[in-house]
Amino acid sequence: MSGSTSEAEPPGPHEPHLLENFQRKHPKLLSQAAINFAANVFSATLGLLNVVIFKRLLSAANFGTYALGLGFSAIVSTFMCSWLRLYIIRVEPRGDGTDVRAAVVPGLMLSCLIAPFAYVAARLAGLQAQASIAAIALAVGLGFYETTLELLRARFEAFTVMRVTALRAVSILTFGVILTPMTRSGIALLVSSTLAYIVVALVFTGRTWRGTAIKFDPRQLIGLAKAGLPLTLSLTLASISATVDRFIVAHLSGAAAAGQYSAGVDLVRQTLIIPAISIAAIFMPMAVQILANRGPDATREHLRECFELILAITLPAALGFAILSHHIANVILGPDFRDLATIVMPVVCVAVIFQILTYQYFYIGFLLSDRNLLYLINTASTMIFNCILAYILIRQFGPIGAARGRLAAETFGFVGAITMTQWAFPVPLPWGRAIRVLIAGLAMVAVIKTLDSSLYLSSKAALIVLIPVGMAIYFAICWVLDIAKARARLIRALELLQGALTVKSSA
């Protein structure tokens, strides 16, 4: 770990409001989640701009080629790098002087040797030859980028993570706008994304990888591979489960239908999952640190506050997105994508809530207990359930059946994760806190729905009016119910802002 964060001591198990006291003692840790969130909000904003541009530049079929290639590259990248990222997140936050890079660099190089096998798998999955090559190149670039970012997160270098994330968002948009109009093909968009990830990772190579004493130790690498195999397989199966529906849609209904379906699904996922990942990227290393220093009781109290904060951010966002999905589709998506997306997005919004709680919260229990086999059991059963149900529903209902299958699969995985954490590190499920968040979210939805039905506005005007109103209603209820300690956190944020302004004015 870098800087003063390596000397930070988590609070004791008997202190009230554990996470809040911890953050008061160490203001730098207080800002970690906020910085990550701000960076990813910026990334999501440019991502929405990408959606607006590229779904108008590409036909549904060409966007389907891109969506299938992107999904396949995510699967390959996950298989290549998850075992290395697990090693980073377990060892780097301890701050014991171990240079994880010495093993990560040769491990990353060896992982690239699966590229020929990945090409064969891509062809069997239905991708054309050029799209297969582009998808594998993107997987390598994505793996390099994500490993670099994981190292920075584990060091709690939030400002650098923010810069990396922002530069990636700008680069994807820039390269895409330059290359895609030349051919208006999905392959060109895959190539532009590959260049963006590689360039951004190279820009920060000096900060992350310079001075690495590469140590090719076969015994160590085999040991890391064995330790990370259950998690790697489980995350790979999770990636397959997250994308298999679009491949089934493409197989049964064609690439154009897959593109139309993927447009709605990816828009929801990109918008809703980013905030959860931003929070979990900080809370997970903190949980490792607290468990190592203060034990299980302190860790569970920390996780209770994490659960409430994650739910308080993602649940209202999902509910608001679902209720306004028809307006969002009209404003953001091209004409070829709107009809199907309007039907699919509300269902996917609910599915994403279960996905976030499963992967960004309950899976922490498997990490803390070192019971990686449970990852594999839960994700494998979820993937099998998803594949079977998706195929049946898509054959019967078309792409809409894929969304219903996704909701059922995420619910299945959520219940499985809750059950299996009881054999690992029992992760708390504070129902009282969840109910308060749900009450606030439903009240917000009721107000938005009433206003939307009584106002006769264009979709763009409706979003301009309803989103701020919904946010104001939700924040007001959070203050009244003190959801996620909203009062104390707001006061603390104002204190930090006042202190920063005082320092600036005195300078």
Secondary structure by P-SEA (a helix, b strand, c coil): ccccccccccccccccaaaaaaaaacccccaaaaaaaaaaaaaaaaaaaaaacccccccaaaaaaaaaaaaaaaaaaaaacaaaaaaaaacccccccccccaaaaaaaaaaacaaaaaaaaaaaacccaaaaaaaaaaaaaaaaaaaaaaaaaaacaaaaaaaaaaaaaaaaaaaaaacccccccaaaaaaaaaaaaaaaaaaacccccccccccccaaaaaaaaaaaaaaaaaaaaaaaaacaaaaaaaacccaaaaaaaaaaaaaaaaacaaaaaaaaacaaaaaaaaaacccaaaaaaaaaaaaaaaaaccaaaaaaaaaaaaaaaaccccccccaaaaacaaaaaaaaaaaaaaccccaaaaaaaccaaaaaaaaaaaaaaaaaaaaaaaaaccaaaaaaaaaaaaaaaaaaaaaaaaacccccccaaaaaaaaaaaaaaaaaaaaaaaaccccaaaaaaccaaaaaaaaaaaaaaacccaaaaaaaaaaaaaaaaaaaaaac
